[in-house]
Amino acid sequence: MISRLDGWYTENGPNTDIVLYSRCDIARNISGFLFPNKISLCDSVDVVSLVFSFFCSLGDSAYFKKLKLRAIDPLSIKLLEEKGILLPDMPEKIEKAVLVHENGSLYIGLNLEDHVNITSFAAGMDPEEVYARASFMEVKMREKIKFAEDRDLGFLTSNLMEIGTGVKFSVLCSLPGVLYSNCLGSVLELTKQSNLNVAGYYSPNSKNSIGALFLISSAVSAGDNEDIQTADFIAGVNTIIEIEREKRKNFLDENTLKVEDMLRRAIAIAQSAKLMDFKEAADIVFKIKFGLNMGLITGITNEECNSMIFKSQMGHLAFLLLNSHMGLADRNLSDFSIEEYRARTIQELCSKVRIIM
């Protein structure tokens, strides 16, 4: 398995009332090899061997698991998809691999989109921390591995939007105030001016967006250096955070009875449902999170709500189901048992939730 527990998403972090997690991706390609979408099988094997050898030389190599995708089980693949490490339309018929830090906060993908894709996660609004973590690994690698770059363009990547620094930031945000107040259009216009992209959050292999969750990411990596890009991203997201806090307060002031009804329904379902799909689980948890942040609910924390975006997805639940001693563990793994286990997980999370309106 890729890891027993990803501890980072249960931690406290800045602005966790709105930002679930921060992520930094650094894309690099190794000089002398074609991009992964054009590379030969033989050369792709050499890329993986080269990077694996580099990690074996590190003093802390024991903290990283080296996984060749063709050799790992389907459940581990599912977990990597749910974390956004493995994406659709990756090159086929070549050697691909992932290195995983033991706490799940750092991943290095090999021959996925680029030869090397370094991904770092942290709870809450902390782009500086995730960049520092990913950049530290990139600098170490650059001491031993020659990355493809152009003096004028910067680092060369398979995605034209990432040429330059090769750095991309993203944050997953809960924006119920923006969504319920019907002002998403004005926020989208603002993000374009700030060089940001905004997209609804979709669970893997699903066409349904989840609640009021939005993924905000930097649009391009060209032009300024990493420090300026980091500062600009933080400034843009902080503006959205300020708007969200204002809008959710206004929405509550103007719709008190509607909010109370929404929260009572969400709590009732959370504490009594026997079956629950992922979309319903996420919608309920983040309605409760909205009530928590408006001072209307007790018995739960933002960190507990935020971690459920991972804990209630199918791959994570299946892993827990197969490795637990609960009554469900001795049954065949199926959508039915997953939905039953998800409902039980939500029920446990929300067992102490109380409304105080």
C-alpha positions as CSV (number, residue, x, y, z in Angstrom):
1,M,0.0,0.0,0.0
2,I,1.1,3.6,-0.6
3,S,0.8,4.6,3.0
4,R,-1.0,3.7,6.2
5,L,-2.2,7.2,6.9
6,D,-1.9,10.6,5.3
7,G,-1.6,12.6,8.5
8,W,-1.2,16.0,6.9
9,Y,-4.9,16.5,6.1
10,T,-5.9,16.1,9.7
11,E,-3.6,18.9,10.9
12,N,-4.5,22.5,11.8
13,G,-3.5,25.2,9.3
14,P,-4.1,28.9,8.5
15,N,-7.6,29.8,7.4
16,T,-9.0,26.2,7.6
17,D,-12.5,27.7,7.9
18,I,-12.2,28.3,4.1
19,V,-9.1,26.6,2.7
20,L,-9.0,22.8,3.1
21,Y,-5.5,22.4,1.7
22,S,-2.7,24.0,-0.2
23,R,-0.8,22.2,-3.0
24,C,2.4,23.0,-5.0
25,D,3.4,21.2,-8.1
26,I,6.8,21.6,-9.7
27,A,7.3,20.1,-13.2
28,R,10.7,19.2,-14.6
29,N,12.0,17.2,-17.5
30,I,15.4,15.5,-17.8
31,S,17.7,16.8,-20.5
32,G,18.3,14.3,-23.3
33,F,14.9,12.5,-23.1
34,L,11.7,13.2,-25.1
35,F,8.6,14.3,-23.1
36,P,6.6,11.4,-21.6
37,N,4.0,11.6,-24.4
38,K,6.7,10.9,-27.0
39,I,9.3,8.9,-25.0
40,S,10.2,5.3,-25.8
41,L,9.6,2.5,-23.4
42,C,13.4,1.9,-23.1
43,D,14.1,5.6,-22.3
44,S,11.2,5.7,-19.8
45,V,12.7,2.9,-17.9
46,D,16.0,4.8,-17.9
47,V,14.3,7.9,-16.4
48,V,12.7,5.9,-13.6
49,S,16.0,4.1,-12.9
50,L,17.9,7.4,-12.8
51,V,15.5,9.0,-10.3
52,F,15.2,5.9,-8.2
53,S,19.1,5.8,-8.0
54,F,19.1,9.4,-6.9
55,F,16.7,8.7,-4.1
56,C,18.6,5.6,-3.0
57,S,21.6,8.0,-2.5
58,L,19.7,10.3,-0.1
59,G,20.3,10.0,3.7
60,D,16.6,9.9,4.3
61,S,15.7,7.5,1.4
62,A,14.0,5.2,3.9
63,Y,11.2,7.7,4.3
64,F,10.2,7.3,0.6
65,K,8.4,4.4,-0.9
66,K,9.3,3.7,-4.6
67,L,6.4,2.4,-6.5
68,K,6.3,1.3,-10.2
69,L,2.7,1.7,-11.3
70,R,2.6,-1.5,-13.2
71,A,3.4,-3.4,-10.0
72,I,1.0,-1.8,-7.5
73,D,-2.5,-2.9,-6.7
74,P,-5.7,-1.3,-8.1
75,L,-6.6,0.1,-4.6
76,S,-3.3,2.0,-4.4
77,I,-4.0,3.4,-7.9
78,K,-7.4,4.5,-6.7
79,L,-5.9,6.3,-3.7
80,L,-3.4,8.1,-5.9
81,E,-6.2,9.2,-8.2
82,E,-8.3,10.6,-5.3
83,K,-5.3,12.7,-4.3
84,G,-4.9,14.0,-7.8
85,I,-1.4,12.5,-8.3
86,L,-2.6,10.3,-11.1
87,L,-4.6,12.1,-13.8
88,P,-6.6,11.0,-16.9
89,D,-4.8,11.0,-20.2
90,M,-1.4,10.0,-18.9
91,P,1.0,8.5,-21.4
92,E,0.4,4.7,-21.9
93,K,2.8,1.8,-22.5
94,I,5.8,3.4,-20.8
95,E,7.3,2.9,-17.4
96,K,5.6,5.1,-14.8
97,A,6.4,5.4,-11.1
98,V,5.6,7.4,-7.9
99,L,7.7,8.1,-4.9
100,V,5.7,8.7,-1.7
101,H,6.9,10.3,1.5
102,E,5.7,8.2,4.5
103,N,3.3,10.9,5.8
104,G,1.8,11.5,2.3
105,S,2.6,15.1,2.2
106,L,5.1,14.8,-0.7
107,Y,4.9,12.8,-3.9
108,I,7.3,12.6,-6.9
109,G,5.6,11.3,-10.1
110,L,7.8,9.9,-12.8
111,N,6.8,9.9,-16.5
112,L,3.2,11.0,-15.6
113,E,2.8,14.4,-17.3
114,D,6.5,15.2,-17.2
115,H,9.6,13.2,-16.3
116,V,9.4,14.6,-12.8
117,N,6.3,16.0,-11.1
118,I,6.9,17.0,-7.5
119,T,3.7,17.6,-5.5
120,S,3.5,18.9,-1.9
121,F,0.4,19.2,0.3
122,A,-0.3,21.1,3.6
123,A,-3.5,21.7,5.5
124,G,-5.0,25.2,5.2
125,M,-3.8,28.3,3.4
126,D,0.0,27.8,3.3
127,P,1.4,28.1,-0.2
128,E,4.8,29.2,1.1
129,E,5.1,26.0,3.1
130,V,4.2,23.7,0.2
131,Y,6.5,25.6,-2.1
132,A,9.4,25.4,0.3
133,R,8.9,21.6,0.7
134,A,8.6,20.9,-3.0
135,S,11.4,23.3,-3.9
136,F,13.8,21.8,-1.4
137,M,13.4,18.4,-3.1
138,E,13.7,20.0,-6.6
139,V,17.0,21.7,-5.6
140,K,18.4,18.4,-4.3
141,M,17.5,16.7,-7.5
142,R,19.0,19.5,-9.6
143,E,22.4,19.0,-8.0
144,K,22.6,15.5,-9.5
145,I,20.2,15.5,-12.5
146,K,20.3,17.9,-15.4
147,F,16.8,19.3,-16.1
148,A,15.8,20.7,-19.6
149,E,15.7,24.5,-19.7
150,D,16.1,27.4,-22.0
151,R,17.9,30.6,-21.1
152,D,15.0,32.7,-22.3
153,L,12.0,30.5,-21.6
154,G,13.0,28.8,-18.4
155,F,12.3,25.2,-17.5
156,L,10.7,23.2,-20.4
157,T,7.5,21.3,-19.6
158,S,5.0,19.2,-21.5
159,N,2.3,21.8,-20.7
160,L,2.9,25.2,-22.4
161,M,1.2,26.9,-19.4
162,E,3.9,25.6,-17.1
163,I,6.9,26.6,-19.1
164,G,9.1,29.1,-17.1
165,T,9.3,28.3,-13.4
166,G,7.3,25.0,-13.8
167,V,5.6,25.9,-10.5
168,K,1.8,25.7,-10.1
169,F,-0.1,26.5,-6.9
170,S,-3.6,25.4,-6.0
171,V,-5.9,25.6,-3.0
172,L,-9.2,23.7,-2.3
173,C,-11.7,26.1,-0.9
174,S,-15.2,25.9,0.7
175,L,-17.1,28.9,-0.6
176,P,-20.7,28.6,0.5
177,G,-21.2,32.3,1.1
178,V,-20.1,33.0,-2.5
179,L,-22.3,30.2,-3.9
180,Y,-25.4,30.8,-1.8
181,S,-25.3,34.5,-2.5
182,N,-25.2,33.9,-6.3
183,C,-22.0,36.0,-6.8
184,L,-19.8,33.3,-8.2
185,G,-19.7,35.2,-11.6
186,S,-18.1,38.3,-10.1
187,V,-15.5,36.1,-8.2
188,L,-14.6,34.3,-11.4
189,E,-14.0,37.6,-13.1
190,L,-11.8,38.7,-10.3
191,T,-9.7,35.6,-10.4
192,K,-9.0,36.1,-14.1
193,Q,-7.6,39.5,-13.3
194,S,-5.4,37.8,-10.7
195,N,-4.0,35.1,-13.0
196,L,-6.0,32.4,-11.3
197,N,-8.2,29.6,-12.5
198,V,-11.3,28.4,-10.6
199,A,-13.1,25.1,-11.1
200,G,-15.7,23.1,-9.2
201,Y,-14.3,20.2,-7.3
202,Y,-15.0,16.8,-8.8
203,S,-14.3,13.5,-7.2
204,P,-12.4,11.1,-9.5
205,N,-14.5,9.5,-12.3
206,S,-17.4,11.7,-11.5
207,K,-19.3,14.4,-13.4
208,N,-20.9,15.9,-10.3
209,S,-19.3,18.8,-8.6
210,I,-19.2,18.6,-4.8
211,G,-21.1,21.1,-2.8
212,A,-19.5,24.6,-2.5
213,L,-16.0,23.3,-3.0
214,F,-13.8,25.1,-5.6
215,L,-10.2,24.5,-6.7
216,I,-8.3,27.7,-7.2
217,S,-5.0,27.4,-9.1
218,S,-2.4,29.6,-10.7
219,A,-3.0,29.9,-14.5
220,V,0.5,30.2,-15.9
221,S,4.1,29.7,-14.8
222,A,5.9,32.0,-17.3
223,G,7.1,35.5,-16.6
224,D,7.9,36.3,-13.0
225,N,10.2,34.3,-10.7
226,E,8.9,31.9,-8.0
227,D,8.8,34.4,-5.2
228,I,6.7,36.8,-7.1
229,Q,4.4,34.1,-8.3
230,T,3.9,32.8,-4.8
231,A,3.2,36.3,-3.5
232,D,0.7,37.0,-6.3
233,F,-1.1,33.7,-5.7
234,I,-1.4,34.4,-2.0
235,A,-2.7,37.9,-2.6
236,G,-5.3,36.7,-5.1
237,V,-6.6,33.9,-2.8
238,N,-6.7,36.2,0.3
239,T,-9.0,38.5,-1.6
240,I,-11.4,35.6,-2.3
241,I,-11.2,34.6,1.4
242,E,-12.2,38.1,2.4
243,I,-15.1,38.1,0.0
244,E,-16.3,34.7,1.3
245,R,-16.3,35.8,4.9
246,E,-18.3,38.9,4.0
247,K,-20.8,37.0,1.8
248,R,-21.5,34.2,4.3
249,K,-22.2,36.6,7.1
250,N,-24.6,38.6,4.8
251,F,-26.3,35.4,3.7
252,L,-26.9,34.3,7.3
253,D,-28.2,37.8,8.3
254,E,-30.7,37.7,5.4
255,N,-31.7,34.0,5.6
256,T,-31.6,33.0,9.2
257,L,-34.6,30.6,9.1
258,K,-33.4,29.0,5.8
259,V,-29.9,28.4,7.3
260,E,-31.4,26.9,10.4
261,D,-33.5,24.5,8.3
262,M,-30.5,23.6,6.2
263,L,-28.4,22.8,9.2
264,R,-31.1,20.8,11.0
265,R,-31.7,18.7,7.9
266,A,-27.9,18.1,7.4
267,I,-27.4,17.0,11.0
268,A,-30.4,14.7,11.0
269,I,-29.2,12.9,7.9
270,A,-25.6,12.8,9.1
271,Q,-26.6,11.2,12.4
272,S,-29.1,8.7,11.1
273,A,-28.5,7.7,7.5
274,K,-27.5,4.0,6.8
275,L,-26.2,4.5,3.3
276,M,-24.5,7.5,1.8
277,D,-22.7,8.2,-1.5
278,F,-19.7,10.5,-1.7
279,K,-21.5,13.6,-3.1
280,E,-24.2,13.5,-0.3
281,A,-21.5,13.0,2.4
282,A,-19.5,15.9,1.2
283,D,-22.6,18.2,0.8
284,I,-23.7,17.4,4.4
285,V,-20.3,17.8,6.0
286,F,-19.7,21.1,4.4
287,K,-23.1,22.4,5.3
288,I,-22.2,21.6,8.8
289,K,-18.9,23.3,8.3
290,F,-20.7,26.4,7.2
291,G,-22.8,26.3,10.4
292,L,-19.6,25.8,12.5
293,N,-17.9,28.8,11.0
294,M,-21.0,31.0,11.6
295,G,-21.0,30.0,15.3
296,L,-24.2,28.0,15.0
297,I,-22.8,24.5,15.6
298,T,-20.6,22.8,18.2
299,G,-19.1,19.4,18.5
300,I,-16.9,19.3,15.5
301,T,-13.8,21.1,14.1
302,N,-12.8,22.6,10.7
303,E,-10.0,20.0,10.6
304,E,-12.4,17.1,11.0
305,C,-14.7,18.5,8.3
306,N,-11.8,19.1,5.9
307,S,-10.3,15.7,6.3
308,M,-13.6,14.1,5.3
309,I,-13.0,15.1,1.7
310,F,-10.3,12.4,1.7
311,K,-11.7,10.0,4.3
312,S,-15.1,9.6,2.7
313,Q,-13.8,8.9,-0.9
314,M,-14.1,5.3,-2.1
315,G,-10.4,4.4,-2.2
316,H,-9.7,5.6,1.4
317,L,-12.8,3.8,2.7
318,A,-12.0,0.6,0.9
319,F,-8.5,0.7,2.4
320,L,-9.9,1.1,5.9
321,L,-12.5,-1.5,5.3
322,L,-10.0,-4.1,4.2
323,N,-7.6,-3.3,7.0
324,S,-10.1,-2.9,9.9
325,H,-11.7,-5.3,12.4
326,M,-15.1,-3.8,12.0
327,G,-18.1,-6.0,11.2
328,L,-18.0,-4.9,7.6
329,A,-14.5,-6.1,7.0
330,D,-15.3,-9.7,6.5
331,R,-17.9,-9.0,3.8
332,N,-17.2,-8.7,0.1
333,L,-16.1,-5.2,-0.9
334,S,-18.9,-3.6,-2.9
335,D,-20.6,-0.3,-3.5
336,F,-23.2,-1.3,-0.9
337,S,-20.6,-1.9,1.9
338,I,-18.7,1.3,0.9
339,E,-21.8,3.4,1.1
340,E,-22.7,1.7,4.5
341,Y,-19.2,2.3,5.8
342,R,-19.2,5.9,4.6
343,A,-22.5,6.6,6.4
344,R,-21.1,5.0,9.6
345,T,-18.0,7.2,9.3
346,I,-20.0,10.4,8.9
347,Q,-22.3,9.3,11.7
348,E,-19.3,8.9,14.0
349,L,-17.8,12.2,12.9
350,C,-21.1,14.1,13.6
351,S,-22.2,12.2,16.7
352,K,-21.5,15.2,19.0
353,V,-22.6,17.9,16.6
354,R,-25.3,20.2,18.1
355,I,-27.0,23.2,16.8
356,I,-27.1,26.3,19.1
357,M,-29.3,28.7,17.2
